[in-house]
Amino acid sequence: MSEEMKKLFEERLGRYHAAIALEPHDRIPIASGSNYFAEVYSGNTKQETIYDPEKWLQAEVKFCQDFPEVDVLRDNRVYGPLFDALDVKTYRLPGRDLAPDTQFQFVETDYMKEDEYDDLINDPPGFMIDILLPRILGELGNKGTGRSYVAMLKAGMAQVMFGGVMRTRGMVLEQQCGMPQPMSGFFLTPFDALADAMRGMTGTFMDMFRQPDKVLAACDVLVQEMAHLALSMADPLKRYPIFVPLHKAIFMSPDQFDTFYWPSFKKVMEIIIDAGYNIRAYLEGDWGKFWHHMREMPKGRVLCDIDNQGDIYQAKKDLGGYQCIAGGVQDSMLILGTPDQVREHVRELCQTVGQGGGYIISGGCSFPYDAKPENFRAMVEAVMEYGWHDKTVKAKPKTAPPAGKLEALKPRRVLTPWETKKAELGTIQGDENLIKKNWEQLESMAHTFMWQWTL
């Protein structure tokens, strides 16, 4: 990396870190967690983005060159070949199931049945591989066939390919563009994991009334699953927050939220923060009746994205001084407004919500695909004119705090523990730890892959 790019990378990352930590920085960061506009800005279709990594990267590089004021960049998270290898039924993809320029869609149903809670609670790995995955992954529907075996082989290879794509992408953006990522790794709240990919929203909400103890027990089990998933994919250097999108809370009453959603979610966040990571949470929909709970977390450790339906001004009043917030530029304005309207609105945001720091300019949890380029440019220019706090401040990237004891994180449950494999092997002639270490690493990776394919 050239000295110029290194300096630019550290300047952007330092600004981003300082905003999240509620510390002094020079200006409001332009740092959306999901910049879908960047995918299509260069003319690529949505199908090309998820199937052609070279075109995807070329589009990002062009975006970085044309909008150097932007501080972080993340857009696509879907890799079409992996979804095809397994026939993932939870997604419809552009160019395959949908028109090439249509956004991918999530398909939700009750892949887990109402009488299967005990299977999940008592043996999460066994439940995943024996019950859930054959229903979600079409290629595994006929278990034990040659095609199902080859599908798993192809999926493993596709997972490795996607990992290579992401590593290359990260290095190119960092070394050639000086561009950091907004987050690395992800998880769902335990309730959302249950309601999104297992029971579905209808099933889970009915279960809240018909068998609430089972829902709570499942969420408690999923605390460990989601914590391990988050940490297994996180940035080892701890530069970037871990991402969590929040889905089902807005359909709950405050009492339901306090009972079913928040306790297990809070436990996962506490484990992640204890491990030395920050969290970036998409408060999807209007979280106004719930976001005060984020004040229960350590200050400056949870970046809260306020969606289009939320009141960014009220969020600043309620969370200011406790957690950094992002948002304020509604999708409708970026898509349908004029540059003058965007510029005036961003000026107001900078002079109100942006005062005192702890604010990141963004759309409602993303910059939308259909944003007009001239409106995006107007937003950037307005931040560069009105978004300065103190030009003399040069925030540096923060060193991650040391990990705690992680007493709340239990050993990961896997399908075939080492003790089982050891008994099958019989007497081990050499160093058992050399064999055990690699066995457990591969078991853990396989379990991570299963959750990625599910969520």
Number of C-alpha atoms within 10 A of each C-alpha: 14 10 10 12 17 16 13 20 24 20 21 24 26 22 29 30 25 23 27 28 22 20 14 17 25 20 25 24 31 26 28 26 26 22 21 21 19 27 26 22 18 16 11 18 20 24 20 20 25 21 17 15 17 13 18 24 20 16 20 24 20 15 20 21 13 11 14 15 17 18 25 25 23 22 21 14 10 15 19 21 18 22 20 19 21 26 18 23 18 21 17 17 25 22 19 12 12 14 14 16 16 16 17 20 13 13 13 17 16 18 19 24 14 17 8 13 17 14 17 19 18 13 14 19 22 16 19 21 15 13 17 20 22 19 21 24 21 17 23 23 16 13 12 9 12 9 14 19 15 15 21 15 14 17 21 17 14 20 20 13 15 18 12 12 16 15 11 14 19 18 15 17 21 19 19 18 22 26 28 26 22 23 23 20 17 22 25 25 28 30 28 24 23 22 23 25 22 24 24 20 21 13 18 24 18 13 16 16 10 12 14 16 13 18 22 19 16 23 25 20 17 24 26 22 25 24 26 23 24 24 20 15 15 20 16 11 10 18 23 23 27 27 23 19 17 19 19 19 23 17 13 14 12 14 9 13 18 15 14 21 21 19 18 24 22 18 19 26 25 18 24 25 22 19 19 19 26 27 23 25 23 22 26 21 19 17 19 17 11 17 16 13 12 19 16 10 15 13 17 22 22 26 28 25 30 30 25 21 14 20 15 22 14 12 22 22 10 16 19 20 16 22 25 26 29 34 28 26 24 22 21 14 18 25 17 13 15 14 20 14 16 23 22 13 17 26 20 15 23 24 13 12 25 25 16 15 27 29 31 28 25 26 27 28 27 26 25 21 20 15 21 19 15 14 21 20 16 21 26 21 16 22 21 16 14 18 26 18 17 11 9 8 12 16 20 16 17 16 11 14 13 10 13 12 10 14 8 14 19 12 8 17 17 18 18 13 15 17 10 10 12 14 10 9 9 8 9 10 6 8 8 11 9 9 13 15 11 12 15 16 11 11 18 20 14 15 22 21 15 17 18 13 18 19 16
